Amino acid sequence: MTPPSKTSFRILLGFVIVAIALAAFELGVLWQARTGKSHQAPAPAAVAATTNHSDHTSSIIRKSIRAEFNPQSALLIGANDLVRFHQTAFKEIIQAVHDRIPIIGFVNNEEEVELGQDLLDEAGVPGTAVSFIVHPLDSMWIRDFGPQFARWSDGTVKVIHAVYDPDVKGPREHDDELSAYIGRVLNLKVERMPLTLEGGNIQSNGDGLMVTSTEVMERPENRGYTLQQIGSLLQTYLGCETWVYLRPLEGEPTGHIDFCLTFLRRNLVVVGQYDKAYDPVNAGILDQMAKTLAGQKTSMGPLVVERIPMPPRTKEGDWRSYCNVLLVNGIILMPSYSGVDPAMEEEARKTYARLLPSWKIASIKSDTLIKKRGVLHCIGSTIPGYVNALPLIGEAM
């Protein structure tokens, strides 16, 4: 038999490398800042201030962005649409957390301020429960366009703002300007991260581990970046040490990872779970997410994965999730949906109660929100406890 030529061998090797790369992409891939390498996860063999302004140089080591289960100094909400079109959700959110955290609601005009005040009266909470700031917005999805707060080891804090280019008709210039406004008011330097990334598509354990969906690299605006370059941007601006990117749910319109999972501790993450008989494709995607995340390294030991049921879509095709929660200073705001088996919703509630026994769980009616392709995590964003939010509260009417 004639031995294969060197050229044939190289061609065969090339096909093997491509096949491995595609498999890694489907399963979820780890990028680690320490080694600068990309590799399939979770194979063990592959794992290699109190003030709001400072003039310190960039040589100071940056810490990771704060996790959402850590203490917070304020809750930001897009009250513009909430007070007009989602009044039940607005009132229930305020009732649940107004005594735990200052709430800042952005509205477009004084009419919305008056409407918001009327709703506070209906909810039986003080008129001071929400500090309304008239600052025009294009939408209520403050999670996606709002600020990220990055902190260095000396306490220096900066506002990080990714490129915001949602898949809608025309730019959302008011939304895109909000982070700059918040930075000015809080006397924080604002850094623009040159990556298109909505806040709903990044989850952090506060320990350097960050999770996104593959939507990040599939966006046309980001296709000029390699995986290594995207990982480096996440490291430079947000303090990411390990980046795990996962295939999003099939057919879910946003492609955001906050629809599928949420961190409850540095070493604990909850991942959704579909009934295989109802949706075998997305059941498999979520199972693979859980498998990829399980055992990832954290400072508290290997990452533990817990599962929570995913409710079926509505007859109109609206997507629902119990992972898309808001964590607010010891309270879990959990979506509640009409037409879902009460036993399933109770199972979700008991799961959170078991995992965070000292936290209070408040159910928020979210039927109107899902018709707009979002849930609770999408409409709220928090300022971490190490940032003084009082100057922003002082902007309220």
Sequence and secondary structure as in RCSB ss.txt:
>XXXX:A:sequence
MTPPSKTSFRILLGFVIVAIALAAFELGVLWQARTGKSHQAPAPAAVAATTNHSDHTSSIIRKSIRAEFNPQSAL
LIGANDLVRFHQTAFKEIIQAVHDRIPIIGFVNNEEEVELGQDLLDEAGVPGTAVSFIVHPLDSMWIRDFGPQFA
RWSDGTVKVIHAVYDPDVKGPREHDDELSAYIGRVLNLKVERMPLTLEGGNIQSNGDGLMVTSTEVMERPENRGY
TLQQIGSLLQTYLGCETWVYLRPLEGEPTGHIDFCLTFLRRNLVVVGQYDKAYDPVNAGILDQMAKTLAGQKTSM
GPLVVERIPMPPRTKEGDWRSYCNVLLVNGIILMPSYSGVDPAMEEEARKTYARLLPSWKIASIKSDTLIKKRGV
LHCIGSTIPGYVNALPLIGEAM
>XXXX:A:secstr
     HHHHHHHHHHHHHHHHHHHHHH EEEETTTTEEEESS GGG    SS     TTS B     TTS EEEE
EE HHHHHHH HHHHHHHHHHHTTTS EEEEESSHHHHHHHHHHHHHHT  GGGEEEEE   S S HHHHS EEE
EBTTS EEEEEEE   SSSS  HHHHHHHHHHHHHHT EEEEEEEE  GGG EE SSSEEEEETHHHHSGGGTTS
 HHHHHHHHHHHH  SEEEEE   TT SS  GGGTEEEEETTEEEEEE  TTT HHHHHHHHHHHHHHTT   TT
SS EEEEEE     TT     SS  EEETTEEEEEE TTS HHHHHHHHHHHHHHSTTSEEEEEE HHHHTTT  
HHHHEEEEETTS  HHHHTT  
